[in-house]
C-alpha cells in the first residue's frame, strides 16, 4: 500500500500525529460508522483526503494544510 508506506515515513519525520488503521474487510461496520467510502481515507481535524493512488506529496500537503 503506497499511502501506508508514505504515512509511516512521514510519521517518523514529523512524529506529531497518530495513524489509525481500520481493516474494512474484517470490520465493515466500523468503516461505515467512520464514514469510510474509499481506501485509503485520511482524516485530520474533521477533513478527509481519499484516493486510490495517494502519493507522498499529496499526503504531506494534506497534513500541513488539512485540505483534501
C-alpha positions in Angstrom: 0.0 0.0 0.0 1.6 3.2 -1.2 -0.2 5.5 1.2 0.6 3.4 4.2 4.4 3.4 3.5 4.3 7.1 2.8 2.4 7.8 6.1 4.8 5.7 8.1 7.8 7.5 6.5 6.2 10.9 7.2 5.3 9.9 10.8 9.0 9.1 11.5 9.9 12.6 10.4 7.1 14.6 11.9 6.0 12.3 14.8 3.1 14.6 15.8 0.2 12.5 14.5 -1.1 9.0 15.1 -2.1 6.5 12.4 -5.3 4.6 13.0 -5.8 1.8 10.6 -9.2 0.2 10.0 -9.3 -3.2 8.2 -12.6 -2.6 6.3 -12.9 -6.2 5.2 -12.6 -7.5 8.8 -14.6 -4.6 10.3 -17.1 -3.3 7.7 -19.4 -1.8 10.3 -16.6 0.2 11.7 -15.8 1.5 8.2 -19.5 2.5 7.7 -19.6 4.1 11.2 -16.4 6.1 10.4 -17.7 7.1 7.0 -15.0 5.4 5.1 -16.1 5.1 1.5 -12.8 4.8 -0.3 -9.5 3.2 0.6 -7.3 4.8 1.7 -9.0 7.6 3.6 -7.0 10.0 5.7 -8.7 12.3 8.3 -7.3 15.3 10.0 -9.3 17.7 12.1 -12.6 16.5 10.6 -11.3 16.9 7.0 -10.7 14.0 4.7 -8.4 13.0 1.9 -9.3 9.9 -0.1 -8.0 8.4 -3.3 -6.8 5.2 -4.7 -3.3 6.5 -5.7 -2.3 9.0 -3.0 1.3 9.9 -3.3 3.7 11.1 -0.6 3.4 14.7 -1.6 -0.4 14.7 -1.6 -0.3 13.3 1.9 2.3 15.8 3.1 0.2 18.7 1.7 -2.9 17.4 3.4 -1.1 17.0 6.7 0.2 20.6 6.5 -3.0 22.3 5.4 -5.8 19.9 6.3 -7.3 20.3 2.9 -8.3 17.3 1.0 
